[in-house]
Amino acid sequence: MNMHDWSLILYTLCLQSAVGIYVVSRIVLWNEESTGARMRFLHLALALGVAGVIASVTHLGYPANALKTMSNLGTSWLSREILLTALFGAAGIGSVLLERGAVGSVQTRNGWAALTSLLGLGLIYVMSMIYRSSAFPAWEHVSTTLVFFATAGLVGTAAVFAGQCVRKGEEEPRGLGGLVIGAAAMLGLQVAALALHGAYLGTAGPEAQATAALMTGQWSALYWGQILCLVLGAGICMPLAWQRVMQKKAASLPQFAGALVALVALGELAGRVVFYATRVKIGL
């Protein structure tokens, strides 16, 4: 692990989280009358996106050279990632401006949100294909794509659920039941992807098996810590918070909301560290 790895960890996590929060919040608040509720999540997604881009710039020795890759869109996944990052960012900023100024009808703004969401989901797919096309066999499996989407889904559902739980002076929070179900589905996807990845590593070449040895040895505590944090956050804290909402017991909701977001964030960070730390290059 080096500083370049940390730049990529922060870039991938921040961008995937930004997409997840944007998509989930727009679905949950599709017909929300309060502009303030939508704006909070839009600002959060935008902040994470900016943080991710800044992290990616620190990874590049010469950031200006990124523009030169635009000539390779037909063959380079990296070129497509840069383009989709820019498009998603621009569309996200546009979404903020449209909502803040209440420009056009609700249907128009929702249509823009749908387009922005598609760009974000496309970005996650392209991001995963960069890793699946690398010289590291442990990343070549479809589980890489599944994990990236699960990360976006888990962070998105956790953040939006928490934000809805702590709304004050407004109408009852919407979509909490659906968010609990969505988080459970994303947790299942994450665990299934990790299981598929483990099975793949055991049957692939020596480099993949070396990755498996690192996961079960030096990095096993962090690997299992990831799963524990995600289960505690999305699988336990979120349903408990939902139960308290149903029982009209709002006193401890901020604590539950903060705990579930912190646990999911820690779990995803731990998983991404293991993702980079256990890679083994072909021929080494």
PyMOL commands that set and color helices and strands:
alter all, ss='L'
color gray80, all
select helices_A, chain A and resi 3-28+35-59+63-72+77-100+106-132+137-139+143-165+176-203+206-216+220-246+253-277
alter helices_A, ss='H'
color red, helices_A
deselect
rebuild
show_as cartoon
